Amino acid sequence: MRRKNSEGFSIIELLIVVAVILIITAFSIPNFLRSMIAANQASAISSLRILNTAELSYSVTFNSGFSSTLADLAPPTVGGTPTSTAAGLIDSILARGRKSGYTFTYSAGAPDSTGHIDTYTITAVPISNNTGTNCYFMDQSGVIRQNATTTAGSTDSPIPG
């Protein structure tokens, strides 16, 4: 025997389900955005540490001080041997100066009388407010500094840890 009114859900029931899904989504999106920003900031700090290690390795390997550009730390062409202009110390994405929502700006110091570059600075700035809230700074000392309001510099507070 067939029942009357057994055709599925009513419009009211469907609207209630959609409303519940929208409410759950409204609560979860801000949390997702905050976790994405935190992940991007952690990636920026990690990338700065990688860059510092790469600069120290470059200095020891090529005995010429630090690199003159980030591209000098990039991988050589496929099958190529590492050189002072393609050292193979960082990945090609980071060598281009953008990674995980941050832009990295590298500035080499002036060469000394022997041609060695003894200083450098790197800043990491979020591409937008949706990719990060802190700006970071690092120099040859390896100390990473942060600023939440403007581009970080050598006088800003070091990050803990």
Buried (B, 14 or more C-beta within 10 A) or exposed (E): EEEEEEEEEEEEEEEEEEEEEEEEEEEEEEEEEEEBBEBBBEBBBEBBEBBBEBBBBBBEEBEBBBBBEBBBBBBEEEEEEBEEBBBBBBBEEBBEBEBBBBBBEBEBBEBEEEEEBBBBBBBBBBEEEEBBBBBBBBBBEEEBBBBEEEEBEEEBEEBEE
